[in-house]
Every structure is written in C-alpha cells, then in structure tokens.
Amino acid sequence: MDVFWGADFLVTSRLDTTAAGATIYASLGAEPRINIARNVRYSEREEGLLSGHTIHEEDIRIDVESRMPNAVKMEIIERVPVTDDKK
C-alpha cells in the first residue's frame, strides 16, 4: 500500500489479504509530530554489613511531547525485565 497526503508520498506499508468487512491494520510508522524519549538512569549500591549484597537499580522515565493540534490517544508499552537468577 502506498500512502499519499495530497500529492506528497508518505510511506509504503504491507497490506495483508483481508476478508470483506474485516478490520485492516496497517503500520504507517511513527508520527513525526509526537516525540518520545526513554531515559534510563542506572545506580548501584552495596547493602548488608556482613553478606555484602550489591543492589542494581534502574530508574526509567518515558517523556512524551505532542505537537498535534488535537488530543491523541496513545498506548505506551514498557517491557519489565525478569530473571530467575537469585543473585
């Protein structure tokens, strides 16, 4: 699928075969008027007098700035790392 805004070419996207009346989903890329920044701050500290554990922390901040003329509904998904390592 080729997408145009007036005479201006915007993007090409894959369009899967869809049954009549079904919903079509097309990836058109990021909206250039919405800026998203994922900022991570890492810290490490020692804890415990005798056992000496090292605590690793991550502070994640997601900043969103919209220059759209109207309100925009967004969903921001962040993956949470999980480990089986007891250390």
Sequence and secondary structure as in RCSB ss.txt:
>XXXX:A:sequence
MDVFWGADFLVTSRLDTTAAGATIYASLGAEPRINIARNVRYSEREEGLLSGHTIHEEDIRIDVESRMPNAVKME
IIERVPVTDDKK
>XXXX:A:secstr
 EEEETTEEEEE       TT          TTEEEEEEEEEEEEEE SSS EEEEEEEEEEEEEE  SS     
            
